[in-house]
């Protein structure tokens, strides 16, 4: 494929509540903002919202199936979620190739989700283009910052507080994800294809890795009812299907006047390889009340 700046591609979808529920099951995130219509009636949104990582999954579908196409590997992804994305509305997912790097191996692509309410997700990704042996970038040290100083407690939480979970993705998980999202990336489904470009085996889709953060953020810390405003992801090394992956998120900053919480996250393997780094900005204004 000839990769030229300005090339665009488009995907349109209509989500149903069943889609939100199925995605919640796959990533193990039952945050009521996505799956509980009654809870959502008490919020400013009034109805359930798409998971941020569900939107991300549909954006990666474009990358992996349309442009650049099969064999694309993400190095990083930045996203903002300005407005809610709801069920029973047509949503447009767009990707635009912004530039190809001088090495002719990497490209920067604008990614966007547009709903009737406006922009549901917007950002950009750096990808390793198909057709060559990938070289992963290693840790982004700029994301490994010390804990912020200032306010140290907020809503029964404190700076440095962290939670983690561990999971092993199997082929059945990937197939369920592919069936729901339409992302049949051969790097995740075809071991022969993956090995043919120099990988050890099939890799875990980026939205499933980052979905481990979603599970923690939306159910444990900050907790149920939280809303995702911004997400930055970096993929230092490949994460292979069947590996034991641990995700951890840590609170690094509070801004109580705006009900904002910043967290830093990592996904790492049993042999301590970091396969995903994340910076998350969460809105904690409408947290679910607990007894």
SERO-4910 file (N, C-alpha, C, O; in steps of 0.05 Angstrom, whole numbers):
BEGIN
 pado doro    nc1    nc2    nc3   cac1   cac2   cac3    cc1    cc2    cc3    oc1    oc2    oc3
  Unk    A     17    -24      0      0      0      0     17     25      0     38     26     14
  Unk    A     10     45    -15     24     71    -16     14     89      6    -10     97      5
  Unk    A     31     96     25     22    112     48     28    141     42     51    149     41
  Unk    A      7    157     39     10    185     33     -4    202     54    -27    195     62
  Unk    A      8    224     62     -5    243     81    -31    252     69    -33    259     45
  Unk    A    -51    254     86    -78    263     77    -97    240     71   -121    245     68
  Unk    A    -86    215     68   -104    193     64   -123    189     87   -114    189    110
  Unk    A   -148    185     82   -169    182    103   -185    156     99   -186    146     76
  Unk    A   -196    146    120   -214    124    118   -235    126    140   -231    140    160
  Unk    A   -258    114    135   -281    118    152   -295     92    158   -297     74    141
  Unk    A   -306     90    182   -323     67    191   -347     78    206   -344     96    223
  Unk    A   -371     68    200   -395     77    214   -407     53    229   -407     31    220
  Unk    A   -417     59    254   -428     39    271   -452     50    286   -454     74    291
  Unk    A   -470     32    294   -491     39    313   -488     19    336   -492     -5    333
  Unk    A   -483     29    360   -480     12    384   -507      6    396   -525     23    396
  Unk    A   -510    -17    407   -533    -25    423   -524    -30    451   -500    -34    456
  Unk    A   -542    -30    470   -534    -36    498   -521    -63    501   -503    -67    517
  Unk    A   -530    -82    485   -517   -108    485   -487   -107    478   -471   -121    489
  Unk    A   -480    -88    460   -452    -85    453   -436    -75    477   -414    -84    482
  Unk    A   -447    -55    491   -434    -45    515   -431    -67    536   -410    -70    548
  Unk    A   -452    -83    539   -451   -105    559   -430   -126    551   -415   -135    569
  Unk    A   -429   -133    526   -410   -153    517   -381   -143    520   -363   -158    528
  Unk    A   -376   -117    514   -350   -106    517   -342   -106    547   -319   -111    554
  Unk    A   -361    -98    564   -356    -98    593   -348   -126    602   -330   -129    619
  Unk    A   -361   -147    592   -354   -174    600   -326   -181    591   -311   -194    605
  Unk    A   -319   -173    566   -293   -180    556   -270   -168    572   -250   -181    577
  Unk    A   -273   -142    579   -251   -128    594   -256   -129    624   -239   -118    639
  Unk    A   -278   -140    633   -284   -143    661   -287   -116    675   -276   -112    697
  Unk    A   -302    -98    662   -306    -71    673   -336    -66    673   -348    -59    653
  Unk    A   -349    -70    696   -378    -65    699   -384    -39    711   -404    -36    726
  Unk    A   -367    -18    706   -373      9    714   -402     16    706   -409     13    682
  Unk    A   -419     25    725   -447     30    718   -452     51    697   -473     52    685
  Unk    A   -432     68    692   -436     88    671   -439     75    643   -448     88    624
  Unk    A   -431     49    641   -433     35    615   -455     14    615   -465      8    593
  Unk    A   -462      3    638   -480    -21    637   -505    -18    654   -521    -36    654
  Unk    A   -508      4    669   -531      7    687   -548     32    679   -542     54    688
  Unk    A   -568     28    662   -585     50    653   -598     65    676   -601     90    675
  Unk    A   -606     51    698   -619     64    720   -599     83    735   -607    105    742
  Unk    A   -575     74    739   -555     92    751   -550    116    734   -548    138    744
  Unk    A   -548    112    708   -542    134    690   -564    155    689   -558    178    682
  Unk    A   -588    148    695   -610    167    696   -605    188    718   -616    210    717
  Unk    A   -588    181    738   -582    200    760   -559    218    753   -552    235    769
  Unk    A   -546    214    730   -523    230    722   -530    251    701   -553    251    691
  Unk    A   -511    268    695   -516    289    675   -519    276    647   -531    289    629
  Unk    A   -509    252    643   -511    239    617   -539    228    612   -548    228    589
  Unk    A   -552    218    632   -579    208    630   -582    180    618   -603    168    620
  Unk    A   -560    169    607   -561    143    595   -533    132    594   -513    146    600
  Unk    A   -531    106    587   -505     93    588   -486    104    566   -494    112    544
  Unk    A   -460    104    573   -439    114    555   -422     90    545   -420     70    558
  Unk    A   -412     93    521   -392     73    511   -367     74    528   -358     96    536
  Unk    A   -355     51    533   -328     51    545   -309     66    527   -311     65    503
  Unk    A   -291     81    540   -270     94    524   -254     74    508   -246     80    485
  Unk    A   -249     51    520   -233     31    506   -249     16    484   -237      4    466
  Unk    A   -276     18    486   -292      7    464   -290     25    440   -288     15    417
  Unk    A   -289     51    444   -285     69    422   -257     65    410   -253     65    386
  Unk    A   -237     62    428   -210     57    419   -208     32    403   -194     31    383
  Unk    A   -223     11    411   -223    -14    396   -233    -11    368   -222    -23    349
  Unk    A   -253      6    364   -263     11    337   -244     28    320   -242     24    296
  Unk    A   -229     45    333   -208     60    319   -185     42    310   -175     45    288
  Unk    A   -178     23    328   -157      4    320   -167    -15    298   -151    -24    282
  Unk    A   -192    -20    297   -203    -36    274   -197    -23    248   -189    -36    229
  Unk    A   -200      4    246   -194     18    222   -164     15    215   -157      9    192
  Unk    A   -147     19    235   -118     17    231   -110    -11    220    -93    -13    202
  Unk    A   -122    -31    232   -113    -59    227   -126    -71    202   -116    -91    192
  Unk    A   -148    -60    193   -162    -72    171   -165    -54    146   -169    -64    124
  Unk    A   -162    -28    150   -166     -9    127   -140      7    121   -130      5     99
  Unk    A   -131     22    140   -108     40    135    -93     45    162   -104     56    180
  Unk    A    -68     36    163    -50     25    143    -57     -3    134    -50    -11    111
  Unk    A    -70    -20    151    -79    -46    143    -66    -69    159    -52    -64    179
  Unk    A    -71    -94    151    -62   -117    166    -31   -116    170    -16   -111    151
  Unk    A    -23   -121    195      6   -120    201     14    -94    215     37    -91    223
  Unk    A     -5    -76    218      0    -51    233      5    -57    262    -10    -73    274
  Unk    A     25    -44    274     30    -47    303     30    -19    315     45     -1    306
  Unk    A     14    -15    336     14     11    349     38     13    369     44     -5    383
  Unk    A     50     37    368     71     44    387     60     61    410     67     58    433
  Unk    A     41     78    403     29     96    423      1    104    414     -5    103    390
  Unk    A    -15    113    433    -42    124    427    -49    145    448    -47    139    472
  Unk    A    -57    168    439    -68    188    457    -97    194    450   -104    196    426
  Unk    A   -114    196    470   -142    200    466   -153    220    487   -145    220    510
  Unk    A   -172    237    478   -189    253    495   -218    245    489   -224    237    467
  Unk    A   -235    247    510   -263    239    507   -280    264    514   -290    266    536
  Unk    A   -284    282    495   -298    308    501   -327    305    507   -338    319    524
  Unk    A   -341    286    493   -370    283    497   -376    253    499   -360    236    491
  Unk    A   -400    247    509   -409    220    512   -417    208    485   -426    222    467
  Unk    A   -413    181    482   -422    166    459   -442    146    468   -437    130    486
  Unk    A   -466    146    456   -489    131    467   -498    109    448   -488    106    425
  Unk    A   -518     94    457   -530     73    440   -549     85    420   -559    107    423
  Unk    A   -555     68    400   -577     74    381   -573    100    365   -592    112    356
  Unk    A   -547    107    361   -541    130    344   -518    122    325   -502    105    332
  Unk    A   -518    133    301   -496    127    283   -471    142    291   -472    166    295
  Unk    A   -450    128    293   -424    139    302   -404    134    279   -403    113    268
  Unk    A   -389    155    273   -368    153    252   -340    152    264   -334    169    281
  Unk    A   -325    132    257   -297    130    265   -279    137    241   -283    126    219
  Unk    A   -261    156    245   -244    166    223   -215    163    230   -207    167    253
  Unk    A   -199    157    209   -170    158    212   -158    173    189   -167    170    166
  Unk    A   -139    190    194   -125    206    174    -95    204    177    -85    210    199
  Unk    A    -81    196    156    -52    194    157    -41    222    157    -44    237    137
  Unk    A    -27    230    178    -16    257    180     12    259    168     17    277    152
  Unk    A     29    240    174     55    240    162     69    213    165     64    199    185
  Unk    A     87    207    147    104    183    149    132    193    157    143    212    145
  Unk    A    144    180    177    170    189    187    191    184    166    187    169    147
  Unk    A    214    197    169    236    195    150    246    166    146    256    159    125
  Unk    A    243    149    168    253    122    165    235    105    148    241     82    142
  Unk    A    211    116    140    192    102    123    180     77    136    169     60    123
  Unk    A    184     75    163    174     52    178    151     60    197    135     43    205
  Unk    A    151     85    205    131     94    225    114    116    212    122    131    194
  Unk    A     89    118    223     71    139    214     55    150    237     51    136    257
  Unk    A     46    175    234     29    187    254      1    190    242     -1    201    220
  Unk    A    -19    181    256    -46    180    245    -66    194    265    -65    188    289
  Unk    A    -82    211    255   -104    223    271   -126    203    274   -134    191    254
  Unk    A   -137    200    298   -159    181    303   -182    197    316   -177    212    335
  Unk    A   -206    192    306   -229    208    316   -255    193    315   -259    177    296
  Unk    A   -272    197    334   -299    186    335   -319    209    337   -317    226    354
  Unk    A   -338    210    318   -357    231    317   -385    220    320   -393    201    306
  Unk    A   -400    231    340   -427    223    345   -446    247    340   -436    269    336
  Unk    A   -472    244    342   -490    267    340   -485    288    361   -492    312    356
  Unk    A   -473    281    383   -467    300    404   -442    316    399   -437    337    411
  Unk    A   -425    306    381   -400    319    375   -377    299    375   -381    276    367
  Unk    A   -354    307    383   -330    290    383   -331    273    408   -329    283    430
  Unk    A   -333    246    404   -333    228    426   -306    220    435   -301    214    458
  Unk    A   -287    218    416   -259    212    422   -242    224    400   -249    224    377
  Unk    A   -219    235    408   -201    247    389   -172    244    399   -167    245    423
  Unk    A   -154    241    380   -126    238    388   -110    230    364   -117    234    341
  Unk    A    -86    218    370    -69    208    348    -54    184    358    -51    179    382
  Unk    A    -44    169    339    -29    145    344     -3    145    328     -2    156    306
  Unk    A     18    133    339     42    127    324     42     97    318     39     81    337
  Unk    A     46     89    293     44     61    286     70     53    271     83     69    259
  Unk    A     76     27    273     97     15    257     82      3    232     64    -13    235
  Unk    A     90     12    209     76      5    184     79    -24    177     99    -36    184
  Unk    A     59    -36    164     60    -64    156     83    -70    136     93    -52    123
  Unk    A     90    -96    135    108   -105    115    137   -106    123    155   -110    106
  Unk    A    143   -102    148    171   -103    157    172   -114    186    153   -114    200
  Unk    A    196   -122    194    200   -133    220    199   -110    241    214    -91    239
  Unk    A    181   -112    260    177    -89    279    200    -88    299    211   -108    308
  Unk    A    207    -63    306    225    -58    328    210    -42    349    203    -19    344
  Unk    A    206    -53    372    191    -39    393    208    -19    407    233    -22    409
  Unk    A    196      3    417    211     27    426    223     25    454    240     42    461
  Unk    A    214      6    471    223      6    499    208     27    515    190     40    505
  Unk    A    215     29    541    200     47    559    202     76    550    222     85    540
  Unk    A    179     90    555    179    119    552    185    131    579    167    132    596
  Unk    A    209    139    584    217    148    610    203    174    618    201    180    642
  Unk    A    193    189    599    178    214    605    152    208    620    141    225    633
  Unk    A    142    183    616    118    175    630    123    164    658    104    161    673
  Unk    A    148    159    665    155    148    691    162    170    710    184    171    721
  Unk    A    143    188    715    149    211    732    143    205    761    127    188    768
  Unk    A    157    219    780    152    216    808    124    226    815    112    240    800
  Unk    A    115    218    839     88    227    848     87    257    850    106    269    859
  Unk    A     64    268    843     61    297    845     59    306    874     49    291    891
  Unk    A     68    330    880     65    341    907     40    358    908     28    363    887
  Unk    A     32    366    932      9    382    935    -12    368    952     -5    356    973
  Unk    A    -37    368    944    -59    356    959    -55    326    959    -51    314    938
  Unk    A    -56    314    983    -49    285    985    -72    267    989    -69    242    987
  Unk    A    -96    278    996   -120    261   1000   -144    273    987   -146    298    984
  Unk    A   -163    256    979   -187    265    966   -207    241    965   -200    220    955
  Unk    A   -231    246    974   -252    225    973   -243    198    983   -247    178    970
  Unk    A   -230    198   1007   -221    173   1019   -198    159   1003   -193    136   1007
  Unk    A   -186    174    984   -163    164    969   -139    180    976   -141    202    987
  Unk    A   -115    170    970    -90    184    976    -70    181    954    -70    161    939
  Unk    A    -51    200    952    -30    199    933    -13    173    938     -7    167    961
  Unk    A     -7    159    917      9    135    919     -8    110    922      2     88    920
  Unk    A    -34    113    927    -52     90    930    -53     76    903    -54     88    882
  Unk    A    -53     49    904    -53     34    879    -69      8    882    -73     -2    904
  Unk    A    -77     -2    859    -90    -28    857    -79    -42    833    -68    -30    815
  Unk    A    -83    -69    832    -73    -84    810    -91   -109    805   -106   -117    823
  Unk    A    -89   -120    782   -103   -145    775    -86   -161    756    -69   -149    742
  Unk    A    -90   -186    755    -74   -204    738    -92   -220    720   -113   -230    729
  Unk    A    -84   -224    695   -101   -238    676    -84   -252    656    -62   -243    649
  Unk    A    -94   -274    645    -81   -288    623   -101   -289    600   -121   -303    602
  Unk    A    -96   -274    579   -113   -275    555   -108   -300    539    -85   -307    533
  Unk    A   -130   -313    532   -128   -337    516   -141   -332    489   -153   -311    485
  Unk    A   -138   -350    470   -147   -345    443   -177   -340    442   -186   -324    425
  Unk    A   -192   -353    460   -221   -348    460   -228   -319    467   -247   -308    455
  Unk    A   -212   -306    484   -216   -278    490   -212   -261    465   -228   -242    460
  Unk    A   -192   -267    450   -185   -252    426   -207   -256    405   -215   -237    391
  Unk    A   -218   -280    403   -238   -285    383   -264   -271    390   -278   -261    373
  Unk    A   -271   -270    416   -295   -255    425   -292   -225    419   -310   -212    410
  Unk    A   -268   -215    425   -262   -187    419   -264   -181    389   -276   -161    382
  Unk    A   -253   -198    373   -254   -194    344   -283   -195    334   -290   -179    316
  Unk    A   -299   -214    344   -327   -216    336   -343   -191    343   -360   -183    327
  Unk    A   -337   -179    366   -352   -156    374   -343   -131    359   -360   -115    351
  Unk    A   -317   -127    356   -307   -102    345   -303   -102    315   -302    -81    302
  Unk    A   -301   -127    303   -295   -128    275   -266   -125    268   -259   -124    245
  Unk    A   -249   -125    289   -220   -122    285   -207   -150    283   -200   -162    304
  Unk    A   -205   -160    259   -193   -186    255   -163   -184    247   -154   -194    227
  Unk    A   -149   -170    264   -120   -165    260   -105   -192    259   -106   -206    279
  Unk    A    -92   -199    236    -79   -225    235    -56   -228    255    -48   -250    262
  Unk    A    -45   -205    265    -24   -207    285    -35   -218    311    -19   -229    327
  Unk    A    -61   -217    315    -73   -226    340    -87   -253    336    -95   -266    356
  Unk    A    -92   -261    311   -108   -285    306    -93   -307    290   -102   -329    289
  Unk    A    -71   -300    278    -57   -318    260    -28   -320    268    -12   -302    262
  Unk    A    -21   -342    282      7   -344    292     27   -345    269     49   -334    272
  Unk    A     20   -357    247     38   -358    224     44   -330    213     67   -324    207
  Unk    A     24   -313    212     27   -286    202     45   -271    222     64   -257    213
  Unk    A     40   -274    248     55   -259    268     85   -268    267    103   -251    268
  Unk    A     90   -294    266    117   -304    265    131   -296    239    155   -292    238
  Unk    A    115   -292    218    127   -284    192    139   -257    192    156   -251    175
  Unk    A    131   -240    211    144   -213    212    163   -211    236    173   -189    242
  Unk    A    168   -233    249    189   -233    270    179   -234    298    195   -233    317
  Unk    A    153   -236    303    142   -238    330    143   -268    339    145   -286    322
  Unk    A    143   -272    365    144   -299    375    118   -314    370    117   -339    367
  Unk    A     95   -299    371     69   -311    368     48   -289    365     56   -266    360
  Unk    A     23   -295    368      2   -275    366      4   -256    390     10   -264    413
  Unk    A     -2   -230    385     -1   -210    406    -29   -202    415    -48   -206    401
  Unk    A    -30   -191    439    -55   -182    451    -63   -155    440    -45   -137    439
  Unk    A    -87   -150    430    -95   -124    420    -91   -102    441    -96   -106    465
  Unk    A    -83    -79    432    -79    -56    450   -103    -50    468   -100    -45    492
  Unk    A   -127    -49    456   -151    -43    473   -156    -63    494   -168    -57    515
  Unk    A   -148    -89    491   -151   -108    512   -131   -104    535   -138   -106    558
  Unk    A   -106    -97    528    -87    -90    548    -96    -66    564    -97    -66    588
  Unk    A   -103    -44    550   -112    -20    563   -139    -24    577   -146     -9    595
  Unk    A   -154    -44    567   -179    -51    581   -174    -61    609   -192    -59    626
  Unk    A   -150    -71    615   -144    -79    642   -142    -54    660   -150    -56    684
  Unk    A   -133    -32    650   -134     -7    665   -162      2    669   -170     10    691
  Unk    A   -179      0    648   -207      7    649   -221     -8    671   -237      3    687
  Unk    A   -215    -34    673   -227    -50    694   -220    -40    722   -237    -39    739
  Unk    A   -195    -33    726   -186    -23    752   -198      4    758   -208      9    780
  Unk    A   -196     22    738   -205     50    743   -235     51    747   -244     67    764
  Unk    A   -250     35    732   -279     37    733   -292     21    754   -316     25    759
  Unk    A   -277      4    768   -290    -13    789   -276    -11    816   -289    -16    836
  Unk    A   -251     -2    817   -236     -3    842   -223     24    850   -226     33    873
  Unk    A   -209     36    832   -194     61    838   -192     78    813   -178     71    794
  Unk    A   -206    101    812   -223    113    833   -248     97    840   -257     98    863
  Unk    A   -260     83    820   -283     66    827   -307     71    809   -306     86    790
  Unk    A   -329     58    816   -353     58    800   -366     85    797   -370    100    817
  Unk    A   -371     92    772   -383    119    766   -363    139    756   -371    161    748
  Unk    A   -338    132    757   -317    151    747   -319    153    717   -328    134    703
  Unk    A   -311    176    706   -311    180    677   -282    186    667   -267    200    680
  Unk    A   -276    174    644   -249    177    632   -249    202    614   -266    205    597
  Unk    A   -230    221    619   -228    245    603   -205    244    583   -207    252    560
  Unk    A   -182    233    592   -158    231    575   -144    205    580   -144    195    602
  Unk    A   -131    195    559   -115    170    562    -91    172    543    -94    177    519
  Unk    A    -67    167    554    -43    165    538    -32    137    542    -29    128    564
  Unk    A    -26    123    520    -16     95    521     10     93    505     14    106    485
  Unk    A     27     76    515     53     71    502     58     41    505     55     29    526
  Unk    A     67     28    482     71     -1    482    101     -7    478    110     -8    455
  Unk    A    116    -10    500    145    -14    498    154    -40    485    174    -41    471
  Unk    A    138    -62    490    145    -88    480    120   -103    474     98    -96    483
  Unk    A    121   -125    458     97   -140    451     87   -156    475    103   -166    491
  Unk    A     61   -158    477     49   -176    498     36   -199    483     19   -195    466
  Unk    A     44   -223    490     35   -247    475     11   -260    489      9   -261    513
  Unk    A     -7   -271    472    -29   -286    482    -19   -310    498     -1   -324    489
  Unk    A    -31   -314    521    -22   -336    539     -3   -327    561      1   -342    580
  Unk    A      9   -303    558     26   -293    579      9   -284    603    -14   -275    599
  Unk    A     20   -286    627      7   -275    650     13   -245    652     37   -237    654
  Unk    A     -8   -228    651     -4   -199    651    -16   -188    676    -38   -194    684
  Unk    A      0   -170    689    -10   -156    713    -12   -126    706      7   -114    695
  Unk    A    -35   -114    711    -39    -86    708    -40    -72    735    -52    -83    754
  Unk    A    -28    -49    737    -27    -34    762    -32     -4    756    -20      6    737
  Unk    A    -49      9    771    -53     38    769    -47     50    796    -55     40    817
  Unk    A    -35     74    795    -27     88    819    -36    117    817    -32    130    796
  Unk    A    -47    128    838    -55    156    839    -31    174    841    -14    169    859
  Unk    A    -28    194    824     -5    212    825    -13    241    829      5    257    836
  Unk    A    -38    248    826    -46    276    830    -76    279    835    -92    265    823
  Unk    A    -84    297    852   -111    305    857   -115    334    849    -98    351    854
  Unk    A   -139    340    837   -147    368    833   -176    370    843   -195    370    826
  Unk    A   -181    371    869   -208    369    881   -228    390    870   -251    383    867
  Unk    A   -219    414    865   -238    435    855   -251    427    829   -273    435    824
  Unk    A   -237    411    813   -248    402    787   -256    372    788   -264    361    768
  Unk    A   -253    360    812   -259    331    816   -242    314    797   -253    294    786
  Unk    A   -217    321    793   -200    307    774   -178    291    789   -168    299    810
  Unk    A   -172    267    778   -152    250    789   -134    240    766   -144    230    746
  Unk    A   -108    243    770    -88    232    751    -77    206    762    -70    204    785
  Unk    A    -74    186    744    -63    161    752    -42    152    731    -44    158    707
  Unk    A    -22    137    740     -2    125    723     -6     94    724    -10     83    745
  Unk    A     -4     82    701     -9     53    700     12     38    683     24     49    665
  Unk    A     16     13    690     33     -5    674     20    -32    672      6    -41    690
  Unk    A     25    -45    650     19    -74    647     46    -88    644     63    -79    627
  Unk    A     51   -109    659     77   -123    657     72   -153    659     53   -162    671
  Unk    A     91   -167    648     90   -196    647    102   -209    672    113   -195    688
  Unk    A     99   -235    674    110   -249    697    140   -247    699    152   -250    720
  Unk    A    154   -242    676    183   -238    676    190   -208    677    213   -201    670
  Unk    A    170   -191    684    175   -163    690    179   -146    665    190   -124    667
  Unk    A    172   -156    642    173   -139    618    149   -120    618    126   -130    620
  Unk    A    153    -95    616    131    -75    614    121    -75    585    136    -69    567
  Unk    A     95    -81    582     84    -83    555     64    -60    549     56    -57    526
  Unk    A     58    -44    569     40    -21    565     44     -2    588     45     -9    611
  Unk    A     47     24    581     47     46    600     23     64    595     14     66    572
  Unk    A     12     76    616    -12     92    613    -12    116    632     -3    114    655
  Unk    A    -21    138    622    -28    161    638    -58    167    635    -67    170    612
  Unk    A    -72    168    657   -102    170    656   -111    195    672   -101    200    694
  Unk    A   -130    209    660   -143    231    674   -172    224    678   -187    219    658
  Unk    A   -181    223    703   -208    214    709   -224    236    723   -214    252    738
  Unk    A   -250    237    716   -269    255    729   -285    240    750   -299    221    744
  Unk    A   -282    249    776   -295    234    798   -318    249    810   -324    247    834
  Unk    A   -332    264    793   -354    281    803   -379    265    809   -395    272    827
  Unk    A   -384    243    795   -409    228    797   -404    199    805   -414    180    793
  Unk    A   -387    195    826   -381    168    835   -406    155    847   -423    169    859
  Unk    A   -408    129    843   -431    114    855   -428    114    885   -407    109    896
  Unk    A   -450    120    898   -450    121    927   -450     92    939   -464     75    929
  Unk    A   -434     88    959   -433     62    973   -442     66   1001   -439     87   1013
  Unk    A   -452     44   1012   -462     44   1040   -438     44   1059   -442     44   1083
***
